[in-house]
């Protein structure tokens, strides 16, 4: 077994970075790079993106959690838009691309675990309306609530909707899902976003809810 593989066998998620390698192995960058290169060549580890690796399937204790992996691929970020709506069961379609919101410019990464896309959404406090999901041995994921995911979707995709009912019809969201969102949650999002279109959309949604 490769020494890199052996050292990271006890990492529950099976995911590690070049920084983790540097902290684990003293010596030069060249010597560490050679160790990683040999582990990759032996197919005991996989490259996810530059500087991010995971144990190959036979050496992992648990399957890779795509949602937990998303913030490791590029961060700070949280899962949002189509992926979060699908996770919460708000839209019936499965999603092939893991969609995320980040602080910087739009980016896309093709990895052995699928495509991860990241979109910038201007807001006052980045993690407002974001849940921290502890999946135990499978890792930590940051997931937008359905309401925040829909607001991010509206900003990024720029659909022709003008009302929350337009959104429900277009995405096939069940009315009972919309009714579970509290007025307080929408008020919190209104205070967080800056885009006028998003604010108008949220105001229409807020008007349909009990005070």
C-alpha positions as CSV (number, residue, x, y, z in Angstrom):
1,X,0.0,0.0,0.0
2,X,1.2,3.5,-0.9
3,X,2.4,5.6,2.1
4,X,-0.1,8.4,1.2
5,X,-3.0,5.9,1.2
6,X,-1.9,4.4,4.5
7,X,-1.7,7.8,6.2
8,X,-5.2,8.9,5.1
9,X,-7.0,5.6,5.6
10,X,-8.5,6.8,8.9
11,X,-10.0,9.9,7.4
12,X,-13.7,9.0,7.5
13,X,-14.6,11.1,4.4
14,X,-11.6,9.9,2.5
15,X,-10.9,13.4,1.3
16,X,-7.7,15.3,1.9
17,X,-5.7,18.2,0.5
18,X,-2.2,19.1,-0.5
19,X,-2.0,21.1,2.7
20,X,-2.9,17.9,4.7
21,X,-0.1,16.1,2.9
22,X,2.3,18.9,3.8
23,X,1.3,18.7,7.4
24,X,1.7,14.9,7.5
25,X,4.9,14.5,5.6
26,X,8.0,16.5,6.4
27,X,10.5,17.2,3.7
28,X,10.4,19.2,0.4
29,X,7.5,20.0,-1.8
30,X,9.2,17.8,-4.5
31,X,9.3,14.8,-2.3
32,X,5.7,15.2,-1.3
33,X,4.7,15.7,-4.9
34,X,6.4,12.5,-5.8
35,X,4.6,10.6,-3.1
36,X,1.2,11.9,-4.3
37,X,2.2,11.1,-7.9
38,X,3.0,7.5,-7.1
39,X,-0.3,7.1,-5.2
40,X,-2.2,8.5,-8.2
41,X,-0.3,6.2,-10.5
42,X,-1.2,3.2,-8.4
43,X,-4.9,4.3,-8.5
44,X,-5.0,4.1,-4.7
45,X,-6.1,7.8,-4.6
46,X,-8.0,10.0,-7.1
47,X,-7.5,13.6,-8.0
48,X,-10.7,15.6,-7.5
49,X,-9.3,19.0,-8.5
50,X,-5.9,20.7,-8.2
51,X,-4.7,20.2,-4.6
52,X,-7.8,18.1,-3.6
53,X,-7.7,14.3,-3.4
54,X,-9.7,11.3,-2.1
55,X,-9.0,7.7,-1.5
56,X,-10.0,5.4,-4.3
57,X,-13.2,3.3,-3.8
58,X,-11.5,0.1,-2.3
59,X,-9.9,2.2,0.4
60,X,-12.8,4.4,1.4
61,X,-14.7,3.7,4.6
62,X,-17.8,5.4,3.3
63,X,-19.2,6.7,-0.1
64,X,-18.3,10.2,-1.0
65,X,-21.0,12.7,0.0
66,X,-21.4,15.0,-3.0
67,X,-23.0,17.8,-0.9
68,X,-20.1,17.7,1.6
69,X,-17.6,17.6,-1.2
70,X,-19.0,20.7,-2.8
71,X,-17.5,23.1,-0.3
72,X,-14.1,21.3,-0.6
73,X,-14.1,21.7,-4.3
74,X,-14.6,25.4,-4.1
75,X,-15.4,27.6,-1.1
76,X,-16.7,29.4,0.8
77,X,-19.9,28.1,-0.8
78,X,-23.2,26.4,0.0
79,X,-25.4,24.1,-2.1
80,X,-28.3,26.0,-3.5
81,X,-30.6,26.5,-6.5
82,X,-31.6,23.3,-8.3
83,X,-29.5,21.0,-6.1
84,X,-30.9,22.4,-2.8
85,X,-34.5,22.4,-4.2
86,X,-34.1,18.7,-5.2
87,X,-32.5,17.8,-1.8
88,X,-35.5,19.3,0.0
89,X,-37.9,17.5,-2.3
90,X,-39.3,20.7,-3.7
91,X,-38.7,19.8,-7.3
92,X,-39.4,16.3,-8.8
93,X,-36.3,16.2,-11.1
94,X,-33.0,14.7,-10.1
95,X,-30.1,17.1,-10.7
96,X,-27.0,16.1,-12.6
97,X,-24.9,19.2,-11.7
98,X,-24.3,20.1,-8.1
99,X,-25.3,23.8,-8.1
100,X,-23.8,26.1,-5.5
101,X,-23.5,29.8,-4.5
102,X,-20.1,31.3,-3.7
103,X,-18.6,34.7,-2.9
104,X,-16.6,35.1,-6.1
105,X,-17.1,34.8,-9.9
106,X,-18.9,31.9,-11.6
107,X,-16.9,28.7,-11.8
108,X,-17.4,25.1,-12.9
109,X,-15.4,22.0,-12.0
110,X,-15.6,18.6,-13.7
111,X,-14.6,15.9,-11.3
112,X,-14.8,12.1,-11.0
113,X,-17.9,12.7,-8.8
114,X,-19.8,14.9,-11.3
115,X,-19.9,18.6,-12.3
116,X,-19.9,21.3,-9.6
117,X,-21.0,24.8,-10.6
118,X,-20.7,27.9,-8.5
119,X,-22.6,31.2,-9.0
120,X,-22.1,34.6,-7.3
121,X,-25.2,36.0,-5.6
122,X,-24.8,39.5,-3.9
123,X,-26.1,39.5,-0.4
124,X,-25.4,41.1,3.0
125,X,-24.6,38.0,5.0
126,X,-23.5,35.0,3.0
127,X,-24.8,32.2,5.2
128,X,-28.2,33.7,6.0
129,X,-30.8,31.0,5.3
130,X,-28.1,28.2,5.1
131,X,-28.3,25.1,7.2
132,X,-25.2,23.2,8.4
133,X,-25.9,19.5,7.9
134,X,-23.8,17.2,9.9
135,X,-23.7,13.8,8.1
136,X,-21.4,12.3,10.6
137,X,-18.7,10.2,9.0
138,X,-19.8,11.4,5.6
139,X,-18.8,15.0,6.3
140,X,-20.4,18.4,6.8
141,X,-22.5,20.1,4.1
142,X,-23.8,23.6,3.9
143,X,-27.3,23.6,2.3
144,X,-29.6,26.5,1.4
145,X,-33.2,26.3,2.8
146,X,-35.8,25.9,0.1
147,X,-36.7,29.6,0.2
148,X,-33.1,30.7,-0.1
149,X,-32.4,28.3,-2.9
150,X,-35.4,29.6,-4.8
151,X,-34.3,33.2,-4.3
152,X,-30.8,32.3,-5.5
153,X,-32.3,30.6,-8.5
154,X,-34.4,33.6,-9.3
155,X,-31.3,35.9,-9.3
156,X,-29.0,33.5,-11.2
157,X,-31.4,32.0,-13.8
158,X,-33.4,35.2,-14.3
159,X,-36.7,33.4,-15.2
160,X,-39.7,35.4,-16.5
161,X,-41.7,34.9,-13.4
162,X,-43.2,37.8,-11.6
163,X,-45.0,35.9,-8.8
164,X,-44.4,33.0,-6.5
165,X,-47.3,31.2,-8.3
166,X,-45.3,31.5,-11.6
167,X,-42.4,29.9,-9.9
168,X,-44.5,27.0,-8.5
169,X,-46.0,26.3,-11.9
170,X,-42.7,26.5,-13.8
171,X,-40.7,24.3,-11.3
172,X,-43.7,22.1,-10.3
173,X,-43.5,23.0,-6.7
174,X,-46.3,21.8,-4.6
175,X,-48.5,24.5,-2.9
176,X,-48.1,22.9,0.5
177,X,-44.3,23.2,0.3
178,X,-44.7,27.0,-0.3
179,X,-47.1,27.3,2.6
180,X,-44.6,25.7,5.0
181,X,-42.3,28.7,4.7
182,X,-42.9,31.3,7.4
183,X,-43.3,35.0,6.9
184,X,-40.3,35.5,9.3
185,X,-38.1,33.5,7.0
186,X,-39.0,35.6,4.0
187,X,-38.5,38.8,6.0
188,X,-35.0,37.6,6.9
189,X,-34.2,37.0,3.2
190,X,-35.6,40.4,2.2
191,X,-33.2,42.0,4.6
192,X,-30.3,40.0,3.2
193,X,-30.7,40.5,-0.6
194,X,-29.9,43.6,-2.6
195,X,-31.2,42.9,-6.1
196,X,-34.5,44.7,-6.8
197,X,-35.9,41.8,-8.9
198,X,-35.3,39.3,-6.1
199,X,-36.7,41.7,-3.5
200,X,-39.9,42.2,-5.6
201,X,-40.2,38.4,-6.0
202,X,-39.8,37.8,-2.3
203,X,-42.3,40.6,-1.5
204,X,-44.9,38.9,-3.7
205,X,-44.3,35.6,-1.9
206,X,-44.5,37.4,1.5
207,X,-47.9,38.8,0.6
208,X,-49.3,35.3,0.2
209,X,-48.3,34.2,3.7
210,X,-49.9,34.8,7.0
211,X,-48.5,37.8,8.9
